Amino acid sequence: MRVTASEVAAPAFTQFTRSSELPSSMRRELAACWAAVVNAGGAVIPADCPLPPLTSAHTAAAVDRIAGELAPEHCRLVVATVEGTLAGWLLVRREAHPLEAHCGTVNHVQTDMRFRGSGVGAALMRRVRRIAREEMGLERLKLTVRSGLGLEVFYGKAGWTEVGRWPGALRLAPGDDRDEILMSLAL
């Protein structure tokens, strides 16, 4: 069952900055959400997973890898819940190279299918902006999206700017190549 924006309470946010903070129950919820989002046509397919359809068993290893990368100054997992139910999540990472350490990358932006269109994704984007600037000291964020899904419109409404494209960089199937859209947000 899908919910609408008028039916959803404001999401609560939790940050995870260390692997030890991320309980196994949340890892399972993240893996299930990830598989459902991919199966619904979402663009965030883990590199070591088969092509859809996926199960949470396919995405569990990717969630565990993310958990292993968590560190307060360098990588944070931001989770949105509504009345205790996982509604969405994303990852924000500081760039590792010293020339780029003032920048961060946002990855794995996902809204649970039940909460699509309810404002959870927009709320996550507002929250990550504040975390990146105020808590991590970042000055700019970047992300990439797959063309053909309208995601650049969503991010544009959140203040992001398209700064370039890699034409045909993503091959979904023979004859179905998509651009990778590069987006930036000054903080």
RAGI-V216898 format. One record per residue. RES is the residue in one small letter. SS is DSSP state (hx for helix, st for strand, lp for the rest). Layout:
[[RES,SS] [RES,SS]]
This chain:
[[m,lp] [r,lp] [v,lp] [t,lp] [a,hx] [s,hx] [e,hx] [v,lp] [a,lp] [a,lp] [p,lp] [a,st] [f,st] [t,st] [q,st] [f,st] [t,lp] [r,lp] [s,hx] [s,hx] [e,hx] [l,lp] [p,lp] [s,hx] [s,hx] [m,hx] [r,hx] [r,hx] [e,hx] [l,hx] [a,hx] [a,hx] [c,hx] [w,hx] [a,hx] [a,hx] [v,hx] [v,hx] [n,hx] [a,lp] [g,lp] [g,lp] [a,lp] [v,lp] [i,lp] [p,lp] [a,lp] [d,lp] [c,lp] [p,lp] [l,lp] [p,lp] [p,lp] [l,lp] [t,lp] [s,hx] [a,hx] [h,hx] [t,hx] [a,hx] [a,hx] [a,hx] [v,hx] [d,hx] [r,hx] [i,hx] [a,hx] [g,hx] [e,hx] [l,lp] [a,st] [p,lp] [e,lp] [h,lp] [c,st] [r,st] [l,st] [v,st] [v,st] [a,st] [t,st] [v,st] [e,lp] [g,lp] [t,st] [l,st] [a,st] [g,st] [w,st] [l,st] [l,st] [v,st] [r,st] [r,st] [e,lp] [a,lp] [h,lp] [p,hx] [l,hx] [e,hx] [a,lp] [h,lp] [c,st] [g,st] [t,st] [v,st] [n,st] [h,st] [v,st] [q,st] [t,st] [d,lp] [m,hx] [r,hx] [f,hx] [r,lp] [g,lp] [s,lp] [g,lp] [v,hx] [g,hx] [a,hx] [a,hx] [l,hx] [m,hx] [r,hx] [r,hx] [v,hx] [r,hx] [r,hx] [i,hx] [a,hx] [r,hx] [e,hx] [e,hx] [m,lp] [g,lp] [l,lp] [e,lp] [r,st] [l,st] [k,st] [l,st] [t,st] [v,st] [r,st] [s,lp] [g,lp] [l,lp] [g,lp] [l,hx] [e,hx] [v,hx] [f,hx] [y,hx] [g,hx] [k,hx] [a,lp] [g,lp] [w,lp] [t,st] [e,st] [v,st] [g,st] [r,st] [w,st] [p,st] [g,st] [a,st] [l,st] [r,st] [l,st] [a,st] [p,lp] [g,lp] [d,st] [d,st] [r,st] [d,st] [e,st] [i,st] [l,st] [m,st] [s,st] [l,st] [a,st] [l,lp]]
